[in-house]
Amino acid sequence: MKLHTLTPAEGSRKVGKRVGRGQGSGRGGTSARGHKGAKSRSGYSSKAGFEGGQMPLYRRVPKFGFKNANRVEYVPVNLDLIQQYIDETPGTVEIDHAFLASKGYIAKTDELVKVLGRGELKANVTVKLNKFSAAAKAAIEKAGGSAIEI
């Protein structure tokens, strides 16, 4: 085998269509674009959602509701989940973003987390997170820990 004898595999290379090269080619005249209309013209590009002049779906369907652009989303963490993490890793004294991220509960350390009051907490632990419900804060302090909003 030598460089000058190499050829591509059979069927791997395809000859492109040569359109608009006369009637004898089979693709002359309209150049395989049909007759008239926007799609037959050069420079045609359709708008997203364009339905040929028919009222498009995004205008036919009624709209309602309101999306608050300033909404702040919190990831909920309940007390029973915190107790479960403490049981899994004995000697835990502080729950924070880095700890929750290491457990895989939150995706990134920049997510906002709110502690909610479901379940009970038995361990004395310091919780440093973004927000606490009144019940969660009371339960943490009752167990001898501290709830610090950051």
Rosetta constraint file for C-alpha pairs under 8 A:
AtomPair CA 1 CA 5 HARMONIC 6.58 0.50
AtomPair CA 1 CA 6 HARMONIC 7.38 0.50
AtomPair CA 2 CA 6 HARMONIC 6.72 0.50
AtomPair CA 8 CA 12 HARMONIC 6.69 0.50
AtomPair CA 8 CA 13 HARMONIC 7.23 0.50
AtomPair CA 9 CA 13 HARMONIC 7.79 0.50
AtomPair CA 18 CA 27 HARMONIC 7.52 0.50
AtomPair CA 19 CA 25 HARMONIC 7.83 0.50
AtomPair CA 19 CA 27 HARMONIC 5.15 0.50
AtomPair CA 19 CA 28 HARMONIC 6.17 0.50
AtomPair CA 19 CA 31 HARMONIC 5.14 0.50
AtomPair CA 19 CA 32 HARMONIC 7.23 0.50
AtomPair CA 20 CA 27 HARMONIC 5.92 0.50
AtomPair CA 20 CA 28 HARMONIC 4.33 0.50
AtomPair CA 20 CA 29 HARMONIC 6.35 0.50
AtomPair CA 20 CA 30 HARMONIC 7.26 0.50
AtomPair CA 20 CA 31 HARMONIC 4.86 0.50
AtomPair CA 21 CA 25 HARMONIC 6.30 0.50
AtomPair CA 21 CA 27 HARMONIC 7.00 0.50
AtomPair CA 21 CA 28 HARMONIC 5.46 0.50
AtomPair CA 22 CA 26 HARMONIC 7.61 0.50
AtomPair CA 22 CA 27 HARMONIC 7.09 0.50
AtomPair CA 22 CA 28 HARMONIC 4.45 0.50
AtomPair CA 22 CA 29 HARMONIC 6.84 0.50
AtomPair CA 23 CA 27 HARMONIC 6.54 0.50
AtomPair CA 23 CA 28 HARMONIC 4.56 0.50
AtomPair CA 23 CA 29 HARMONIC 6.48 0.50
AtomPair CA 24 CA 28 HARMONIC 7.32 0.50
AtomPair CA 27 CA 31 HARMONIC 5.00 0.50
AtomPair CA 27 CA 32 HARMONIC 5.74 0.50
AtomPair CA 28 CA 32 HARMONIC 7.53 0.50
AtomPair CA 30 CA 34 HARMONIC 6.00 0.50
AtomPair CA 30 CA 35 HARMONIC 6.65 0.50
AtomPair CA 30 CA 40 HARMONIC 7.90 0.50
AtomPair CA 33 CA 39 HARMONIC 7.31 0.50
AtomPair CA 33 CA 40 HARMONIC 5.26 0.50
AtomPair CA 34 CA 40 HARMONIC 6.65 0.50
AtomPair CA 35 CA 40 HARMONIC 6.77 0.50
AtomPair CA 36 CA 40 HARMONIC 5.63 0.50
AtomPair CA 36 CA 41 HARMONIC 7.55 0.50
AtomPair CA 37 CA 41 HARMONIC 7.10 0.50
AtomPair CA 38 CA 44 HARMONIC 6.30 0.50
AtomPair CA 39 CA 44 HARMONIC 5.92 0.50
AtomPair CA 40 CA 44 HARMONIC 7.81 0.50
AtomPair CA 46 CA 50 HARMONIC 6.55 0.50
AtomPair CA 49 CA 56 HARMONIC 6.41 0.50
AtomPair CA 49 CA 57 HARMONIC 7.49 0.50
AtomPair CA 49 CA 58 HARMONIC 7.59 0.50
AtomPair CA 50 CA 56 HARMONIC 6.35 0.50
AtomPair CA 51 CA 55 HARMONIC 7.13 0.50
AtomPair CA 51 CA 56 HARMONIC 5.76 0.50
AtomPair CA 55 CA 59 HARMONIC 6.60 0.50
AtomPair CA 55 CA 60 HARMONIC 6.47 0.50
AtomPair CA 56 CA 60 HARMONIC 6.23 0.50
AtomPair CA 57 CA 61 HARMONIC 6.12 0.50
AtomPair CA 73 CA 112 HARMONIC 7.01 0.50
AtomPair CA 74 CA 111 HARMONIC 7.33 0.50
AtomPair CA 74 CA 112 HARMONIC 4.94 0.50
AtomPair CA 74 CA 113 HARMONIC 5.03 0.50
AtomPair CA 74 CA 114 HARMONIC 5.77 0.50
AtomPair CA 75 CA 106 HARMONIC 7.57 0.50
AtomPair CA 75 CA 111 HARMONIC 7.22 0.50
AtomPair CA 75 CA 112 HARMONIC 6.10 0.50
AtomPair CA 75 CA 113 HARMONIC 4.64 0.50
AtomPair CA 75 CA 114 HARMONIC 6.05 0.50
AtomPair CA 76 CA 113 HARMONIC 6.01 0.50
AtomPair CA 76 CA 114 HARMONIC 5.11 0.50
AtomPair CA 76 CA 115 HARMONIC 6.04 0.50
AtomPair CA 76 CA 116 HARMONIC 6.64 0.50
AtomPair CA 77 CA 81 HARMONIC 6.66 0.50
AtomPair CA 77 CA 82 HARMONIC 7.41 0.50
AtomPair CA 77 CA 113 HARMONIC 6.92 0.50
AtomPair CA 77 CA 114 HARMONIC 6.09 0.50
AtomPair CA 77 CA 115 HARMONIC 4.82 0.50
AtomPair CA 77 CA 116 HARMONIC 5.97 0.50
AtomPair CA 78 CA 82 HARMONIC 6.63 0.50
AtomPair CA 78 CA 115 HARMONIC 5.59 0.50
AtomPair CA 78 CA 116 HARMONIC 4.65 0.50
AtomPair CA 78 CA 117 HARMONIC 5.75 0.50
AtomPair CA 78 CA 118 HARMONIC 5.35 0.50
AtomPair CA 78 CA 119 HARMONIC 7.01 0.50
AtomPair CA 78 CA 136 HARMONIC 7.98 0.50
AtomPair CA 79 CA 83 HARMONIC 6.17 0.50
AtomPair CA 79 CA 115 HARMONIC 7.08 0.50
AtomPair CA 79 CA 116 HARMONIC 6.49 0.50
AtomPair CA 79 CA 117 HARMONIC 5.68 0.50
AtomPair CA 79 CA 118 HARMONIC 5.68 0.50
AtomPair CA 79 CA 119 HARMONIC 5.40 0.50
AtomPair CA 79 CA 120 HARMONIC 5.84 0.50
AtomPair CA 79 CA 121 HARMONIC 5.91 0.50
AtomPair CA 79 CA 136 HARMONIC 6.92 0.50
AtomPair CA 80 CA 84 HARMONIC 6.12 0.50
AtomPair CA 80 CA 118 HARMONIC 6.35 0.50
AtomPair CA 80 CA 119 HARMONIC 4.48 0.50
AtomPair CA 80 CA 120 HARMONIC 5.77 0.50
AtomPair CA 80 CA 121 HARMONIC 6.64 0.50
AtomPair CA 81 CA 85 HARMONIC 6.28 0.50
AtomPair CA 82 CA 86 HARMONIC 6.27 0.50
AtomPair CA 82 CA 95 HARMONIC 7.88 0.50
AtomPair CA 82 CA 121 HARMONIC 7.58 0.50
AtomPair CA 83 CA 87 HARMONIC 6.18 0.50
AtomPair CA 83 CA 120 HARMONIC 7.53 0.50
AtomPair CA 83 CA 121 HARMONIC 5.69 0.50
AtomPair CA 83 CA 122 HARMONIC 7.17 0.50
AtomPair CA 83 CA 123 HARMONIC 7.20 0.50
AtomPair CA 84 CA 88 HARMONIC 6.26 0.50
AtomPair CA 85 CA 89 HARMONIC 6.22 0.50
AtomPair CA 86 CA 90 HARMONIC 5.84 0.50
AtomPair CA 86 CA 91 HARMONIC 7.57 0.50
AtomPair CA 86 CA 92 HARMONIC 5.89 0.50
AtomPair CA 86 CA 123 HARMONIC 7.65 0.50
AtomPair CA 92 CA 125 HARMONIC 7.37 0.50
AtomPair CA 93 CA 124 HARMONIC 7.30 0.50
AtomPair CA 93 CA 125 HARMONIC 4.88 0.50
AtomPair CA 93 CA 126 HARMONIC 6.05 0.50
AtomPair CA 94 CA 125 HARMONIC 5.76 0.50
AtomPair CA 94 CA 126 HARMONIC 4.71 0.50
AtomPair CA 94 CA 127 HARMONIC 5.77 0.50
AtomPair CA 94 CA 128 HARMONIC 7.36 0.50
AtomPair CA 95 CA 99 HARMONIC 5.88 0.50
AtomPair CA 95 CA 100 HARMONIC 7.23 0.50
AtomPair CA 95 CA 125 HARMONIC 7.36 0.50
AtomPair CA 95 CA 126 HARMONIC 6.28 0.50
AtomPair CA 95 CA 127 HARMONIC 4.75 0.50
AtomPair CA 95 CA 128 HARMONIC 6.14 0.50
AtomPair CA 95 CA 129 HARMONIC 7.82 0.50
AtomPair CA 96 CA 100 HARMONIC 6.41 0.50
AtomPair CA 96 CA 127 HARMONIC 6.19 0.50
AtomPair CA 96 CA 128 HARMONIC 5.02 0.50
AtomPair CA 96 CA 129 HARMONIC 5.80 0.50
AtomPair CA 97 CA 101 HARMONIC 6.05 0.50
AtomPair CA 97 CA 106 HARMONIC 7.96 0.50
AtomPair CA 97 CA 109 HARMONIC 5.48 0.50
AtomPair CA 97 CA 110 HARMONIC 8.00 0.50
AtomPair CA 97 CA 128 HARMONIC 7.80 0.50
AtomPair CA 97 CA 129 HARMONIC 6.83 0.50
AtomPair CA 98 CA 102 HARMONIC 6.12 0.50
AtomPair CA 98 CA 109 HARMONIC 6.26 0.50
AtomPair CA 99 CA 103 HARMONIC 6.41 0.50
AtomPair CA 100 CA 104 HARMONIC 6.33 0.50
AtomPair CA 100 CA 105 HARMONIC 5.46 0.50
AtomPair CA 100 CA 106 HARMONIC 6.02 0.50
AtomPair CA 101 CA 105 HARMONIC 5.84 0.50
AtomPair CA 101 CA 106 HARMONIC 5.07 0.50
AtomPair CA 101 CA 107 HARMONIC 6.24 0.50
AtomPair CA 101 CA 108 HARMONIC 6.31 0.50
AtomPair CA 101 CA 109 HARMONIC 6.35 0.50
AtomPair CA 106 CA 111 HARMONIC 7.10 0.50
AtomPair CA 107 CA 111 HARMONIC 7.50 0.50
AtomPair CA 112 CA 129 HARMONIC 7.89 0.50
AtomPair CA 112 CA 130 HARMONIC 6.02 0.50
AtomPair CA 113 CA 129 HARMONIC 6.14 0.50
AtomPair CA 113 CA 130 HARMONIC 5.48 0.50
AtomPair CA 113 CA 131 HARMONIC 6.51 0.50
AtomPair CA 114 CA 129 HARMONIC 6.94 0.50
AtomPair CA 114 CA 130 HARMONIC 6.01 0.50
AtomPair CA 114 CA 131 HARMONIC 4.53 0.50
AtomPair CA 114 CA 132 HARMONIC 5.48 0.50
AtomPair CA 114 CA 133 HARMONIC 7.47 0.50
AtomPair CA 115 CA 129 HARMONIC 7.59 0.50
AtomPair CA 115 CA 131 HARMONIC 6.27 0.50
AtomPair CA 115 CA 132 HARMONIC 4.75 0.50
AtomPair CA 115 CA 133 HARMONIC 6.28 0.50
AtomPair CA 115 CA 136 HARMONIC 6.36 0.50
AtomPair CA 116 CA 132 HARMONIC 6.37 0.50
AtomPair CA 116 CA 133 HARMONIC 5.40 0.50
AtomPair CA 116 CA 135 HARMONIC 7.23 0.50
AtomPair CA 116 CA 136 HARMONIC 5.32 0.50
AtomPair CA 117 CA 133 HARMONIC 6.69 0.50
AtomPair CA 117 CA 134 HARMONIC 7.89 0.50
AtomPair CA 117 CA 135 HARMONIC 5.16 0.50
AtomPair CA 117 CA 136 HARMONIC 4.10 0.50
AtomPair CA 117 CA 137 HARMONIC 7.89 0.50
AtomPair CA 117 CA 139 HARMONIC 7.38 0.50
AtomPair CA 118 CA 136 HARMONIC 7.74 0.50
AtomPair CA 120 CA 139 HARMONIC 7.13 0.50
AtomPair CA 121 CA 139 HARMONIC 6.68 0.50
AtomPair CA 121 CA 140 HARMONIC 6.60 0.50
AtomPair CA 121 CA 143 HARMONIC 6.51 0.50
AtomPair CA 122 CA 143 HARMONIC 5.74 0.50
AtomPair CA 123 CA 143 HARMONIC 6.18 0.50
AtomPair CA 123 CA 144 HARMONIC 7.66 0.50
AtomPair CA 123 CA 145 HARMONIC 7.58 0.50
AtomPair CA 124 CA 140 HARMONIC 7.69 0.50
AtomPair CA 124 CA 143 HARMONIC 5.61 0.50
AtomPair CA 124 CA 144 HARMONIC 5.01 0.50
AtomPair CA 124 CA 145 HARMONIC 4.55 0.50
AtomPair CA 125 CA 140 HARMONIC 7.56 0.50
AtomPair CA 125 CA 144 HARMONIC 7.37 0.50
AtomPair CA 125 CA 145 HARMONIC 4.61 0.50
AtomPair CA 125 CA 146 HARMONIC 6.66 0.50
AtomPair CA 126 CA 145 HARMONIC 5.32 0.50
AtomPair CA 126 CA 146 HARMONIC 4.81 0.50
AtomPair CA 126 CA 147 HARMONIC 6.12 0.50
AtomPair CA 126 CA 148 HARMONIC 7.48 0.50
AtomPair CA 127 CA 145 HARMONIC 7.72 0.50
AtomPair CA 127 CA 146 HARMONIC 6.26 0.50
AtomPair CA 127 CA 147 HARMONIC 4.99 0.50
AtomPair CA 127 CA 148 HARMONIC 6.06 0.50
AtomPair CA 128 CA 147 HARMONIC 6.27 0.50
AtomPair CA 128 CA 148 HARMONIC 4.78 0.50
AtomPair CA 128 CA 149 HARMONIC 5.93 0.50
AtomPair CA 128 CA 150 HARMONIC 6.39 0.50
AtomPair CA 129 CA 147 HARMONIC 7.89 0.50
AtomPair CA 129 CA 148 HARMONIC 6.59 0.50
AtomPair CA 129 CA 149 HARMONIC 5.45 0.50
AtomPair CA 129 CA 150 HARMONIC 5.74 0.50
AtomPair CA 130 CA 149 HARMONIC 5.13 0.50
AtomPair CA 130 CA 150 HARMONIC 5.12 0.50
AtomPair CA 131 CA 149 HARMONIC 5.80 0.50
AtomPair CA 131 CA 150 HARMONIC 7.77 0.50
AtomPair CA 132 CA 136 HARMONIC 6.14 0.50
AtomPair CA 132 CA 137 HARMONIC 5.94 0.50
AtomPair CA 132 CA 147 HARMONIC 7.66 0.50
AtomPair CA 132 CA 149 HARMONIC 7.42 0.50
AtomPair CA 133 CA 137 HARMONIC 6.21 0.50
AtomPair CA 134 CA 138 HARMONIC 6.21 0.50
AtomPair CA 135 CA 139 HARMONIC 6.16 0.50
AtomPair CA 136 CA 140 HARMONIC 6.17 0.50
AtomPair CA 137 CA 141 HARMONIC 6.26 0.50
AtomPair CA 137 CA 146 HARMONIC 7.95 0.50
AtomPair CA 137 CA 147 HARMONIC 5.97 0.50
AtomPair CA 138 CA 142 HARMONIC 5.96 0.50
AtomPair CA 139 CA 143 HARMONIC 6.28 0.50
AtomPair CA 140 CA 144 HARMONIC 6.66 0.50
AtomPair CA 140 CA 145 HARMONIC 5.34 0.50
AtomPair CA 140 CA 146 HARMONIC 6.18 0.50
AtomPair CA 140 CA 147 HARMONIC 6.56 0.50
AtomPair CA 141 CA 145 HARMONIC 4.97 0.50
AtomPair CA 141 CA 146 HARMONIC 5.48 0.50
AtomPair CA 141 CA 147 HARMONIC 7.08 0.50
